[in-house]
Amino acid sequence: MIGRIHSIETCGTVDGPGLRYVIFLQGCLLRCQFCHNPDTWDVKGGVEKSVAEIITDLKDYLPYIKSSGGITVSGGEPLLQIDFLLELFKECKKLGVHTAIDTSAGCFRESPTFLRKVEELLSVTDLVLLDIKHLDNDLHKQLTGMPNAHILKFAELLAEKNTPVWIRRVLIPERTNDPDELARLNDFIKNMGNVQKVEVLPYHKMGIYKWEHLNLEYPLAGVEPPTEEEVKRAKEILSIPAES
């Protein structure tokens, strides 16, 4: 089984618990205005690697990741390569490796074939890091180019399967920091019943150079990262405990 790989980070610390072997897959259907990896959008980009090649490389890092870390597959959008992801995670479970998916679920659909694959994938997935960009459908389309109904359906499926989830929200001033919408997101999260952690990720401008390199106009030019106070307020609304 061959996958299209954008890049691999062998000592990741922010994409799941512990030290992570992080694979960034190529291809994404969303066109987020704040994306810091637009070079992952092209489904034909990246390099081809087999599951066997990935596992061979992963084994070199088992002493570091196996005890408290694991493997995280991000993107791009990993669910676009669900067959590759499924085979990879099956091999990881044979090695006793914790598995996590970092997804926006932009390609999720409720067709019987895709649902069967998703359910099989979840059976070998220990954690899903789910980005919820915005609850309002129209504002979600403005931010990402796509509606959000299917993404929220995926969240409901994760709740139904009781799959452990971390919810992630990129906080962008005047885009995703409305207190009323954050309160509704908090209610949505509580109703899921399977969310272990909520993360607020402050918007940053470190990926702008990639847009420029690809000759793309950056949609959020002039938008500054949120202040510490704005981040603190969002965390309070989302019931995130203050750091001790």
ABEGO torsion letter per residue (X at the ends): XBBBBABBBABBAABEBEBBBBBBBBEBABBBAABABAAAABAABEBBBBAAAAAAAAAAAAAAAAAABEBBBBOEBAAABAAAAAAAAAAAAAAGBBBBBBBAGAABBABAAAAAAAAAAAAABABBBBBBABABAAAAAAAAGBBAAAAAAAAAAAAAAGBBBBBBBBBBBGAAABAAAAAAAAAAAAAAGABABBBBBBBBAAAAAAAAAAGBBBAABGBBBBBAAAAAAAAAAAGBBBBX
